[in-house]
């Protein structure tokens, strides 16, 4: 069967399921907002227990990372992400999920060739280029401060 591109596009458009864009945006907004609300609640809770604010600023992201890793391991985070879409990509939770998911998927391949080799498959580029960018900006900042004295 040999069909041209125009005929195939017409066929694909007719049979493809239409995405409910507005509803997806609303779900992402609400669930992403709830994740941020959870973080703010943790912040207030930790302050309520008289933990110093500098320590709270470390505890909140650490708690979110732990909860994301735990819910990813239990299979709950992926179910939430199916409904929330980009709403679960609030940077810290999305990044934690990107690290834990490959670790879970490849655990049967062993600690070295599975977990060790593939844990940063998704998050690795973010870490690499984030680090390189921060070093480049640090060097630019350092050079500009030499001339500003």
C-alpha positions as CSV (number, residue, x, y, z in Angstrom):
1,X,0.0,0.0,0.0
2,X,1.5,3.2,-1.1
3,X,-0.2,6.5,-0.1
4,X,1.0,10.0,-0.5
5,X,1.7,12.4,2.5
6,X,-1.5,14.4,2.0
7,X,-3.8,11.3,2.1
8,X,-1.9,9.9,5.1
9,X,-2.2,13.3,7.0
10,X,-5.9,13.4,6.3
11,X,-6.3,9.8,7.5
12,X,-4.2,10.4,10.7
13,X,-6.1,13.6,11.5
14,X,-9.5,11.8,11.2
15,X,-8.5,8.8,13.4
16,X,-6.3,10.5,16.0
17,X,-7.9,11.1,19.4
18,X,-8.3,14.8,20.0
19,X,-6.5,16.1,23.1
20,X,-8.6,18.0,25.6
21,X,-6.1,20.9,25.8
22,X,-8.1,23.2,28.1
23,X,-8.9,20.4,30.6
24,X,-5.2,19.3,30.6
25,X,-4.1,22.8,31.3
26,X,-6.5,23.1,34.2
27,X,-5.5,19.8,35.7
28,X,-1.8,20.7,35.4
29,X,-2.4,24.1,37.0
30,X,-4.4,22.7,39.9
31,X,-2.1,19.7,40.7
32,X,1.0,21.8,40.2
33,X,-0.5,24.4,42.5
34,X,-1.3,21.7,45.1
35,X,2.3,20.5,45.0
36,X,3.5,24.0,45.6
37,X,0.8,24.4,48.4
38,X,2.2,21.2,50.0
39,X,5.7,22.8,49.9
40,X,4.4,26.0,51.5
41,X,2.6,23.9,54.1
42,X,5.8,22.0,54.9
43,X,7.6,25.4,55.2
44,X,5.1,26.7,57.7
45,X,5.0,23.4,59.6
46,X,8.8,23.3,60.0
47,X,8.8,26.9,61.1
48,X,6.0,26.2,63.6
49,X,8.3,23.6,65.3
50,X,10.9,26.4,65.8
51,X,13.3,25.1,63.2
52,X,15.6,27.9,61.9
53,X,14.5,29.3,58.6
54,X,17.9,28.5,56.9
55,X,17.4,24.8,57.9
56,X,13.7,24.9,56.7
57,X,14.9,26.0,53.3
58,X,16.9,22.8,53.1
59,X,14.2,20.6,54.7
60,X,11.4,21.5,52.4
61,X,13.1,20.5,49.1
62,X,14.6,17.5,50.8
63,X,11.1,16.4,51.9
64,X,9.6,16.9,48.4
65,X,12.4,14.9,46.9
66,X,11.9,12.1,49.4
67,X,8.1,12.1,48.9
68,X,8.5,12.1,45.1
69,X,11.0,9.2,45.2
70,X,8.7,7.3,47.6
71,X,5.6,7.8,45.5
72,X,7.5,7.0,42.3
73,X,8.7,3.7,43.9
74,X,5.2,2.9,44.9
75,X,3.9,3.6,41.4
76,X,1.6,6.5,42.6
77,X,3.6,9.4,41.0
78,X,3.1,8.0,37.5
79,X,-0.6,7.7,38.0
80,X,-0.8,11.3,39.2
81,X,1.4,12.4,36.3
82,X,-1.1,10.8,33.8
83,X,-3.7,13.3,35.0
84,X,-1.5,16.3,35.9
85,X,0.9,16.2,33.0
86,X,3.2,19.2,33.3
87,X,1.8,20.0,36.7
88,X,4.0,17.3,38.2
89,X,7.1,18.8,36.6
90,X,7.4,21.4,39.3
91,X,11.2,21.4,39.1
92,X,12.1,19.5,42.2
93,X,9.5,16.8,41.9
94,X,10.0,16.3,38.2
95,X,13.7,16.0,38.6
96,X,13.4,13.5,41.5
97,X,11.0,11.4,39.4
98,X,13.5,11.6,36.4
99,X,16.2,10.1,38.6
100,X,14.2,7.5,40.4
101,X,12.2,6.1,37.4
102,X,15.2,4.8,35.4
103,X,16.5,3.3,38.6
104,X,13.3,1.3,39.2
105,X,13.0,0.4,35.5
106,X,16.5,-1.1,35.3
107,X,16.9,-2.7,38.8
108,X,16.4,-6.2,37.3
109,X,19.6,-5.7,35.2
110,X,21.7,-5.6,38.4
111,X,23.3,-2.9,40.5
112,X,26.2,-2.1,38.1
113,X,24.8,-2.5,34.5
114,X,21.2,-1.6,35.5
115,X,21.0,0.8,38.3
116,X,24.5,2.2,38.2
117,X,24.7,2.7,34.4
118,X,21.2,4.0,33.8
119,X,20.1,5.9,36.8
120,X,21.0,9.3,35.3
121,X,19.8,8.5,31.7
122,X,17.1,11.2,31.9
123,X,18.6,13.5,34.5
124,X,22.2,13.2,33.4
125,X,22.1,15.9,30.7
126,X,20.4,18.3,33.0
127,X,23.1,17.8,35.6
128,X,25.9,18.0,33.1
129,X,24.7,21.1,31.2
130,X,23.5,22.8,34.4
131,X,26.9,22.4,35.9
132,X,28.7,23.6,32.8
133,X,26.4,26.6,32.5
134,X,27.0,27.5,36.1
135,X,30.7,27.3,35.7
136,X,30.6,29.4,32.5
137,X,28.5,32.1,34.2
138,X,30.8,31.9,37.3
139,X,33.9,32.5,35.1
140,X,32.1,35.4,33.3
141,X,31.1,36.9,36.6
142,X,34.7,36.5,37.9
143,X,36.1,38.2,34.8
144,X,33.7,41.1,34.9
145,X,34.4,41.7,38.6
146,X,38.1,42.0,37.8
147,X,37.5,44.9,35.5
148,X,34.9,46.6,37.8
149,X,37.3,47.4,40.6
